[in-house]
Amino acid sequence: MQGKPTAGNPPCKKLPAMAGALLLAANAAAGGSANPVWPENFPDPTVWQTPDGTWLATASSQAKKTPQKILESRDFFQWEDSGRRVFADDEYAEIRKNWEEVWAPDAFRLGDEWLMYVTLYNSAADSAIAVFSSKDARGPFTDGRIVTRSSDTGIKDTIDPEAVRDDRDGTLWFLLMLALMFL
């Protein structure tokens, strides 16, 4: 079956972030800086490229009252704070009315729209994946809607979304981490 993912036929090319991680490891092994990307805590990052070639990155927010910052880079090595945030302050305040934490963002382009998937989390039994949209790759992302929620499916820890496109045939894949406990 051509086009179906198998162990020898993965559903997408290696992501640029994987290549970046390998370059950083090689740089550190050669005596270079161990983390030239960003000096602050930046967990669960996602990286995407704008039509003009600028790289953008965001990560899980460590400051619960502040939306995730967006970093930018022209060379995928030197990064700076763009001054933008994933969500406008009012959108983020609305999210925080119902959710304690916002994690693991993933940016994805679909046609002329940019999507930002995030984990919304209160507890293992009350977690969700939501998607927000923007016409601009740099956000802000608005109009959030729940894609799946653990309290609806009964599957605890519905977290860590990622959307990918198979470059061979355009098939879209949506992946997420489901923490399943077996006794």
Accessible surface in RSA format (square Angstrom, percent):
REM  Atomic radii and reference values for relative SASA: ProtOr
REM  Chains: A
REM  Algorithm: Lee & Richards
REM  Probe-radius: 1.40
REM  Slices: 20
REM RES _ NUM      All-atoms   Total-Side   Main-Chain    Non-polar    All polar
REM                ABS   REL    ABS   REL    ABS   REL    ABS   REL    ABS   REL
RES MET A   1   199.41 103.3 129.37  85.6  70.04 166.8 114.60  97.4  84.81 112.4
RES GLN A   2   185.81 103.9 147.42 107.7  38.39  91.4  59.22 126.1 126.59  96.0
RES GLY A   3    15.89  19.6   0.00   N/A  15.89  19.6   9.96  27.3   5.93  13.3
RES LYS A   4   114.64  55.9 114.38  70.2   0.26   0.6  58.23  52.4  56.41  60.1
RES PRO A   5    44.00  32.1  25.39  23.1  18.61  67.6  25.39  21.0  18.61 115.6
RES THR A   6    87.79  62.4  69.36  70.3  18.43  43.9  73.62  98.9  14.17  21.4
RES ALA A   7   117.26 107.8  69.61 107.4  47.65 108.4  83.75 117.9  33.51  88.8
RES GLY A   8    76.23  94.0   0.00   N/A  76.23  94.0  41.06 112.7  35.17  78.8
RES ASN A   9    41.07  28.3  39.44  38.1   1.63   3.9  16.42  39.5  24.65  23.8
RES PRO A  10    70.43  51.3  64.95  59.2   5.48  19.9  66.34  54.8   4.09  25.4
RES PRO A  11    38.80  28.3  38.80  35.4   0.00   0.0  38.80  32.0   0.00   0.0
RES CYS A  12    33.02  25.0  22.45  25.0  10.57  24.8   9.10  23.0  23.93  25.8
RES LYS A  13   146.19  71.3 133.15  81.7  13.03  31.0  87.15  78.4  59.04  62.9
RES LYS A  14   161.78  78.9 139.69  85.7  22.09  52.6  96.06  86.5  65.72  70.0
RES LEU A  15    69.90  38.9  68.67  49.1   1.24   3.1  68.83  48.3   1.07   2.9
RES PRO A  16    67.31  49.1  59.36  54.1   7.95  28.9  66.57  55.0   0.74   4.6
RES ALA A  17    43.98  40.4  36.10  55.7   7.88  17.9  37.82  53.3   6.16  16.3
RES MET A  18   106.32  55.1 103.82  68.7   2.51   6.0  68.73  58.4  37.59  49.8
RES ALA A  19    52.49  48.3  48.12  74.3   4.37   9.9  51.63  72.7   0.86   2.3
RES GLY A  20     6.68   8.2   0.00   N/A   6.68   8.2   6.26  17.2   0.42   0.9
RES ALA A  21    59.28  54.5  49.40  76.2   9.88  22.5  53.40  75.2   5.89  15.6
RES LEU A  22   128.52  71.6 124.27  88.9   4.24  10.7 124.80  87.6   3.72  10.0
RES LEU A  23   123.13  68.6 119.05  85.2   4.08  10.3 119.58  84.0   3.55   9.6
RES LEU A  24    40.00  22.3  39.16  28.0   0.84   2.1  39.73  27.9   0.27   0.7
RES ALA A  25    60.72  55.8  47.72  73.6  13.00  29.6  56.02  78.9   4.70  12.4
RES ALA A  26    60.60  55.7  48.14  74.3  12.46  28.3  55.97  78.8   4.63  12.3
RES ASN A  27    46.14  31.8  39.74  38.4   6.40  15.4  15.18  36.5  30.96  29.9
RES ALA A  28    38.92  35.8  23.87  36.8  15.05  34.2  24.17  34.0  14.75  39.1
RES ALA A  29    93.36  85.8  50.12  77.3  43.24  98.4  62.92  88.6  30.43  80.6
RES ALA A  30    90.45  83.2  48.00  74.1  42.45  96.6  61.72  86.9  28.73  76.1
RES GLY A  31    70.71  87.2   0.00   N/A  70.71  87.2  37.77 103.6  32.94  73.8
RES GLY A  32    35.45  43.7   0.00   N/A  35.45  43.7  22.56  61.9  12.89  28.9
RES SER A  33    62.28  52.6  43.86  58.5  18.41  42.4  40.22  85.7  22.05  30.9
RES ALA A  34    83.62  76.9  60.97  94.1  22.64  51.5  60.97  85.9  22.64  60.0
RES ASN A  35    88.11  60.8  71.70  69.3  16.42  39.5  27.88  67.1  60.23  58.2
RES PRO A  36    27.78  20.2   6.26   5.7  21.51  78.2  14.68  12.1  13.09  81.4
RES VAL A  37    34.50  22.7  32.04  29.0   2.46   5.9  32.04  27.8   2.46   6.7
RES TRP A  38    29.35  11.8  27.81  13.5   1.54   3.6  27.28  14.5   2.07   3.4
RES PRO A  39   121.58  88.6  82.65  75.3  38.93 141.5  89.86  74.2  31.72 197.1
RES GLU A  40    91.51  52.5  78.42  59.3  13.09  31.2  38.05  73.6  53.46  43.6
RES ASN A  41   107.01  73.8  77.38  74.8  29.63  71.3  37.35  89.9  69.66  67.3
RES PHE A  42    39.68  19.9  24.30  15.1  15.38  40.0  25.38  15.4  14.30  40.9
RES PRO A  43    41.54  30.3  31.38  28.6  10.16  36.9  41.54  34.3   0.00   0.0
RES ASP A  44    70.75  49.6  53.74  53.5  17.00  40.2  12.99  30.6  57.76  57.6
RES PRO A  45    83.06  60.5  59.58  54.3  23.48  85.3  59.60  49.2  23.46 145.8
RES THR A  46    12.22   8.7   7.17   7.3   5.05  12.0   7.31   9.8   4.91   7.4
RES VAL A  47    39.51  26.0  14.58  13.2  24.93  60.1  14.58  12.7  24.93  67.6
RES TRP A  48    13.14   5.3   8.71   4.2   4.43  10.4  13.14   7.0   0.00   0.0
RES GLN A  49    81.61  45.6  66.14  48.3  15.47  36.8  14.43  30.7  67.18  51.0
RES THR A  50     5.99   4.3   0.70   0.7   5.29  12.6   0.87   1.2   5.12   7.7
RES PRO A  51   100.30  73.1  58.51  53.3  41.79 151.9  69.58  57.4  30.73 191.0
RES ASP A  52    87.32  61.2  61.30  61.0  26.02  61.5  49.05 115.4  38.26  38.2
RES GLY A  53    25.65  31.6   0.00   N/A  25.65  31.6  20.37  55.9   5.27  11.8
RES THR A  54     5.59   4.0   5.59   5.7   0.00   0.0   2.45   3.3   3.13   4.7
RES TRP A  55    38.33  15.4  38.33  18.6   0.00   0.0  27.12  14.5  11.21  18.2
RES LEU A  56     0.03   0.0   0.03   0.0   0.00   0.0   0.03   0.0   0.00   0.0
RES ALA A  57     4.12   3.8   4.12   6.4   0.00   0.0   4.12   5.8   0.00   0.0
RES THR A  58     0.00   0.0   0.00   0.0   0.00   0.0   0.00   0.0   0.00   0.0
RES ALA A  59     2.93   2.7   1.03   1.6   1.90   4.3   1.03   1.4   1.90   5.0
RES SER A  60    10.92   9.2   5.10   6.8   5.83  13.4   5.10  10.9   5.83   8.2
RES SER A  61    25.29  21.4   5.06   6.8  20.23  46.6   6.91  14.7  18.38  25.7
RES GLN A  62   109.47  61.2  76.39  55.8  33.08  78.8  35.01  74.5  74.46  56.5
RES ALA A  63    53.74  49.4  45.06  69.5   8.68  19.7  52.24  73.6   1.50   4.0
RES LYS A  64   106.64  52.0  99.08  60.8   7.56  18.0  64.67  58.2  41.97  44.7
RES LYS A  65   189.50  92.4 162.70  99.8  26.80  63.8 112.87 101.6  76.63  81.6
RES THR A  66    60.11  42.8  59.24  60.1   0.87   2.1  36.82  49.5  23.29  35.2
RES PRO A  67     8.44   6.1   5.95   5.4   2.49   9.0   5.95   4.9   2.49  15.5
RES GLN A  68     4.35   2.4   1.17   0.9   3.17   7.6   4.17   8.9   0.17   0.1
RES LYS A  69    53.01  25.9  48.65  29.8   4.37  10.4  29.97  27.0  23.05  24.6
RES ILE A  70     0.00   0.0   0.00   0.0   0.00   0.0   0.00   0.0   0.00   0.0
RES LEU A  71     0.22   0.1   0.22   0.2   0.00   0.0   0.22   0.2   0.00   0.0
RES GLU A  72    45.77  26.3  45.14  34.2   0.63   1.5   3.16   6.1  42.62  34.8
RES SER A  73     5.05   4.3   0.00   0.0   5.05  11.6   5.05  10.8   0.00   0.0
RES ARG A  74   166.64  70.0 140.80  71.8  25.85  61.5  75.03 102.5  91.62  55.5
RES ASP A  75    86.05  60.3  59.88  59.6  26.17  61.9  42.82 100.8  43.24  43.1
RES PHE A  76    41.68  20.9  34.31  21.3   7.37  19.2  34.41  20.9   7.27  20.8
RES PHE A  77    77.62  38.8  77.62  48.1   0.00   0.0  77.62  47.1   0.00   0.0
RES GLN A  78   111.87  62.6 105.28  76.9   6.59  15.7  46.76  99.5  65.11  49.4
RES TRP A  79    26.93  10.8   4.70   2.3  22.24  52.2   5.01   2.7  21.92  35.6
RES GLU A  80   108.85  62.5 107.01  81.0   1.84   4.4  34.17  66.1  74.68  61.0
RES ASP A  81    56.13  39.3  34.65  34.5  21.48  50.8  21.55  50.7  34.58  34.5
RES SER A  82    32.02  27.1   1.56   2.1  30.46  70.2   6.63  14.1  25.39  35.6
RES GLY A  83    62.81  77.5   0.00   N/A  62.81  77.5  32.95  90.4  29.86  66.9
RES ARG A  84    96.02  40.3  91.34  46.6   4.68  11.1  25.92  35.4  70.10  42.5
RES ARG A  85    71.43  30.0  63.83  32.5   7.61  18.1  21.88  29.9  49.56  30.0
RES VAL A  86     0.52   0.3   0.52   0.5   0.00   0.0   0.52   0.4   0.00   0.0
RES PHE A  87     1.07   0.5   0.00   0.0   1.07   2.8   0.00   0.0   1.07   3.1
RES ALA A  88    37.41  34.4  27.82  42.9   9.59  21.8  37.41  52.7   0.00   0.0
RES ASP A  89   109.27  76.5  99.25  98.8  10.02  23.7  37.99  89.4  71.28  71.1
RES ASP A  90   112.03  78.5  98.47  98.0  13.57  32.1  48.85 115.0  63.18  63.0
RES GLU A  91    37.81  21.7  34.02  25.7   3.79   9.0   6.10  11.8  31.71  25.9
RES TYR A  92     6.94   3.2   6.94   3.9   0.00   0.0   5.05   3.8   1.89   2.3
RES ALA A  93    55.23  50.8  46.73  72.1   8.50  19.3  52.19  73.5   3.04   8.0
RES GLU A  94    93.03  53.4  91.51  69.2   1.52   3.6  43.30  83.7  49.73  40.6
RES ILE A  95    13.77   7.8   7.83   5.8   5.95  14.3  13.74   9.9   0.03   0.1
RES ARG A  96    64.00  26.9  45.01  22.9  19.00  45.2  17.35  23.7  46.65  28.3
RES LYS A  97   149.79  73.1 111.12  68.2  38.67  92.1  78.03  70.2  71.75  76.4
RES ASN A  98    99.11  68.3  83.15  80.4  15.96  38.4  22.18  53.4  76.94  74.4
RES TRP A  99    17.25   6.9  14.01   6.8   3.23   7.6   5.88   3.1  11.36  18.4
RES GLU A 100    96.65  55.5  92.59  70.0   4.05   9.7  34.73  67.2  61.92  50.6
RES GLU A 101    49.11  28.2  47.60  36.0   1.51   3.6   5.78  11.2  43.33  35.4
RES VAL A 102     5.21   3.4   0.01   0.0   5.20  12.5   0.01   0.0   5.20  14.1
RES TRP A 103    60.87  24.4  60.87  29.5   0.00   0.0  55.22  29.4   5.64   9.2
RES ALA A 104     8.53   7.8   7.49  11.6   1.04   2.4   8.09  11.4   0.45   1.2
RES PRO A 105     6.16   4.5   0.24   0.2   5.92  21.5   0.24   0.2   5.92  36.8
RES ASP A 106    14.43  10.1  14.43  14.4   0.00   0.0   1.56   3.7  12.86  12.8
RES ALA A 107    11.71  10.8   0.17   0.3  11.54  26.2   0.17   0.2  11.54  30.6
RES PHE A 108    25.13  12.6  21.44  13.3   3.69   9.6  25.13  15.2   0.00   0.0
RES ARG A 109   103.28  43.4  97.94  49.9   5.34  12.7  32.23  44.0  71.05  43.1
RES LEU A 110    73.21  40.8  68.09  48.7   5.13  12.9  68.09  47.8   5.13  13.8
RES GLY A 111    58.89  72.6   0.00   N/A  58.89  72.6  45.69 125.4  13.20  29.6
RES ASP A 112   100.57  70.4  90.98  90.6   9.59  22.7  39.59  93.2  60.98  60.8
RES GLU A 113    54.93  31.5  54.93  41.6   0.00   0.0   4.85   9.4  50.09  40.9
RES TRP A 114    14.12   5.7  14.12   6.8   0.00   0.0   7.92   4.2   6.20  10.1
RES LEU A 115     8.70   4.8   8.69   6.2   0.01   0.0   8.69   6.1   0.01   0.0
RES MET A 116     0.00   0.0   0.00   0.0   0.00   0.0   0.00   0.0   0.00   0.0
RES TYR A 117    27.50  12.8  27.50  15.6   0.00   0.0   1.91   1.4  25.59  31.6
RES VAL A 118     0.18   0.1   0.18   0.2   0.00   0.0   0.18   0.2   0.00   0.0
RES THR A 119     0.00   0.0   0.00   0.0   0.00   0.0   0.00   0.0   0.00   0.0
RES LEU A 120     5.51   3.1   5.51   3.9   0.00   0.0   5.51   3.9   0.00   0.0
RES TYR A 121    35.12  16.4  35.12  20.0   0.00   0.0  14.91  11.2  20.20  24.9
RES ASN A 122    39.48  27.2  24.78  23.9  14.71  35.4  11.41  27.5  28.07  27.1
RES SER A 123    48.43  40.9  44.74  59.7   3.69   8.5  40.00  85.2   8.44  11.8
RES ALA A 124    33.03  30.4  29.21  45.1   3.82   8.7  29.21  41.1   3.82  10.1
RES ALA A 125    55.79  51.3  48.79  75.3   6.99  15.9  50.42  71.0   5.37  14.2
RES ASP A 126    34.61  24.2  34.61  34.4   0.00   0.0  16.91  39.8  17.70  17.7
RES SER A 127     0.00   0.0   0.00   0.0   0.00   0.0   0.00   0.0   0.00   0.0
RES ALA A 128     0.00   0.0   0.00   0.0   0.00   0.0   0.00   0.0   0.00   0.0
RES ILE A 129     0.00   0.0   0.00   0.0   0.00   0.0   0.00   0.0   0.00   0.0
RES ALA A 130     1.31   1.2   1.31   2.0   0.00   0.0   1.31   1.8   0.00   0.0
RES VAL A 131     6.56   4.3   6.56   5.9   0.00   0.0   6.56   5.7   0.00   0.0
RES PHE A 132     6.65   3.3   6.65   4.1   0.00   0.0   6.65   4.0   0.00   0.0
RES SER A 133    13.48  11.4  12.38  16.5   1.11   2.6   0.55   1.2  12.93  18.1
RES SER A 134    14.27  12.1   4.53   6.0   9.74  22.4   9.74  20.7   4.53   6.3
RES LYS A 135   149.82  73.1 126.62  77.7  23.20  55.2 103.31  93.0  46.50  49.5
RES ASP A 136    59.98  42.0  54.13  53.9   5.85  13.8  28.77  67.7  31.21  31.1
RES ALA A 137     4.41   4.1   1.93   3.0   2.49   5.7   1.93   2.7   2.49   6.6
RES ARG A 138    51.00  21.4  50.59  25.8   0.41   1.0  12.43  17.0  38.57  23.4
RES GLY A 139     3.17   3.9   0.00   N/A   3.17   3.9   0.00   0.0   3.17   7.1
RES PRO A 140    65.41  47.7  60.26  54.9   5.15  18.7  60.26  49.8   5.15  32.0
RES PHE A 141     0.03   0.0   0.03   0.0   0.00   0.0   0.03   0.0   0.00   0.0
RES THR A 142    45.55  32.4  45.55  46.2   0.00   0.0  31.65  42.5  13.90  21.0
RES ASP A 143   105.08  73.6  90.20  89.8  14.88  35.2  32.75  77.1  72.34  72.1
RES GLY A 144    36.60  45.1   0.00   N/A  36.60  45.1   5.50  15.1  31.10  69.6
RES ARG A 145   131.03  55.0 122.81  62.6   8.22  19.6  67.31  92.0  63.72  38.6
RES ILE A 146    77.19  43.9  50.84  37.9  26.35  63.5  50.84  36.6  26.35  71.5
RES VAL A 147    69.69  45.9  37.21  33.7  32.48  78.3  42.24  36.7  27.46  74.5
RES THR A 148    32.37  23.0  25.83  26.2   6.54  15.6  22.28  29.9  10.09  15.3
RES ARG A 149    73.22  30.7  72.14  36.8   1.08   2.6   7.20   9.8  66.02  40.0
RES SER A 150     2.75   2.3   0.39   0.5   2.36   5.4   0.39   0.8   2.36   3.3
RES SER A 151    69.44  58.7  34.87  46.5  34.58  79.7  35.39  75.4  34.06  47.7
RES ASP A 152   118.05  82.7  81.00  80.6  37.05  87.6  28.48  67.0  89.58  89.3
RES THR A 153    71.48  50.8  37.70  38.2  33.79  80.5  45.44  61.0  26.05  39.4
RES GLY A 154    65.40  80.7   0.00   N/A  65.40  80.7  36.99 101.5  28.41  63.6
RES ILE A 155    58.02  33.0  55.03  41.0   2.99   7.2  58.02  41.8   0.00   0.0
RES LYS A 156   119.02  58.1 115.77  71.0   3.25   7.7  59.31  53.4  59.72  63.6
RES ASP A 157    31.54  22.1  31.54  31.4   0.00   0.0   1.36   3.2  30.18  30.1
RES THR A 158     1.84   1.3   1.84   1.9   0.00   0.0   1.24   1.7   0.60   0.9
RES ILE A 159    19.83  11.3  19.83  14.8   0.00   0.0  19.83  14.3   0.00   0.0
RES ASP A 160    56.44  39.5  47.73  47.5   8.71  20.6  19.22  45.2  37.22  37.1
RES PRO A 161     7.74   5.6   0.00   0.0   7.74  28.1   0.00   0.0   7.74  48.1
RES GLU A 162    53.29  30.6  53.29  40.3   0.00   0.0  10.41  20.1  42.88  35.0
RES ALA A 163    12.67  11.6   6.03   9.3   6.64  15.1   6.03   8.5   6.64  17.6
RES VAL A 164     9.13   6.0   6.38   5.8   2.75   6.6   8.97   7.8   0.16   0.4
RES ARG A 165    85.92  36.1  77.80  39.7   8.12  19.3  30.33  41.4  55.59  33.7
RES ASP A 166     0.94   0.7   0.94   0.9   0.00   0.0   0.00   0.0   0.94   0.9
RES ASP A 167    85.05  59.6  52.52  52.3  32.53  76.9  20.29  47.8  64.76  64.6
RES ARG A 168   123.42  51.8  84.09  42.9  39.33  93.6  81.68 111.6  41.74  25.3
RES ASP A 169    80.45  56.4  43.07  42.9  37.38  88.4  40.08  94.3  40.37  40.3
RES GLY A 170    36.31  44.8   0.00   N/A  36.31  44.8  22.79  62.5  13.52  30.3
RES THR A 171    56.91  40.5  47.93  48.6   8.98  21.4  39.48  53.0  17.43  26.4
RES LEU A 172    88.03  49.0  63.79  45.6  24.24  60.9  63.97  44.9  24.06  64.8
RES TRP A 173    79.32  31.8  73.95  35.8   5.38  12.6  77.80  41.5   1.53   2.5
RES PHE A 174    73.30  36.7  44.97  27.9  28.33  73.7  44.97  27.3  28.33  81.1
RES LEU A 175    84.32  47.0  81.17  58.1   3.14   7.9  84.32  59.2   0.00   0.0
RES LEU A 176    53.08  29.6  25.64  18.3  27.44  69.0  28.83  20.2  24.25  65.3
RES MET A 177    87.64  45.4  80.51  53.3   7.13  17.0  69.11  58.8  18.54  24.6
RES LEU A 178    66.86  37.2  51.27  36.7  15.59  39.2  51.27  36.0  15.59  42.0
RES ALA A 179    23.97  22.0  17.39  26.8   6.59  15.0  20.89  29.4   3.08   8.2
RES LEU A 180   100.12  55.8  76.37  54.6  23.74  59.7  78.02  54.8  22.10  59.5
RES MET A 181   167.41  86.7 137.47  91.0  29.95  71.3 114.47  97.3  52.95  70.1
RES PHE A 182   174.21  87.2 141.81  87.8  32.40  84.3 144.27  87.5  29.94  85.7
RES LEU A 183   224.87 125.2 148.24 106.1  76.63 192.6 179.95 126.4  44.92 120.9
END  Absolute sums over single chains surface
CHAIN  1 A    10538.3       8096.8       2441.5       6164.1       4374.2
END  Absolute sums over all chains
TOTAL         10538.3       8096.8       2441.5       6164.1       4374.2
